[in-house]
Amino acid sequence: MFQLSRAIYRELAPHVATGKRGHAEVLQACERAVERLATDRHYFAQPARTLYRDVRPHFPLHAQAHVWAVVREYMDASDQLLAGLSTRGRDAFGNPLKCRSTTRRGTPCQRIPVHSNGYCPSHQHLADSEIVRDADDLRMAA
């Protein structure tokens, strides 16, 4: 994951307009976004938008479109890479994947999840309820 966040930073670094402090903040924002994408992928709804919002103040107005394009491209590539890792039963740090749910006793479920949604076969009903809840939220917003 270190390589991904540094690649984003290397693309953006020549355009930073806020000095050393701005460079440090852009690097930290890139690292935070990629780490969160790696560790909390299912609950990180719009990673590119979040990273762009964090780094945008450090760039001049004429570079904003380039910054958005770089952030979107790299975060999409990172998401695809992480999705590929999860199909092999490992997370971005090489640890075995575990179900996102908890058991009735409140402990984390230890079963291996289905790669498409992060839940094991016993907890698939939770993934279905997320889809229904998202659809309801979209209807209320309209």
Residue, then its C-alpha position, 0 to 999 in steps of 0.5 A: m500500500f505504501q507504493l500506491s500512496r507514494a505514487i499518488y504523491r509523486e504525481l501531485a508533488p510538482h503542483v503543490a503550492t503551499g510549501k513544505r507543510g503542504h507537501a507533508e499534508v498531501l503525503q499524509a492524506c494520500e497515505r491515510a486514504v490508501e490505508r483506509l481503502a485497504t483496511d475498511r474498503h466496504y465502508f469507504a464509499q467515495p475514496a477518490r472524492t475524500l482524498y481530493r477534498d483533503v488535498r485540494p487546498h494545497f493546489p492552485l486553481h489551474a491544477q485542480a482538474h489535473v489533481w482530480a484526474v490523478v486522484r480518481e485514476y489512482m484510487d480506482a486502480s487501488d480499489q481494483l488491486l485490493a479487490g483482486l487481493s481479496t479474491r485470494g483470501r488475503d487482505a492488503f497486508g497479507n492477513p487472512l480475510k475474516c467476515r465483517s460480521t459479529t457472532r451472537r456473542g459479540t465476537p468477530c466472525q472468524r469464517i472466510p468471507v465470500h469475496s464479493n461482499g465481505y460476509c461469510p455464507s452464514h451472514q449473507h443476509l446482512a449484505d442483502s439488508e445493506i443493498v435494501r438500505d442503500a436503495d431506501d437512502l437513494r429514494m429518500a434523497a430524490 
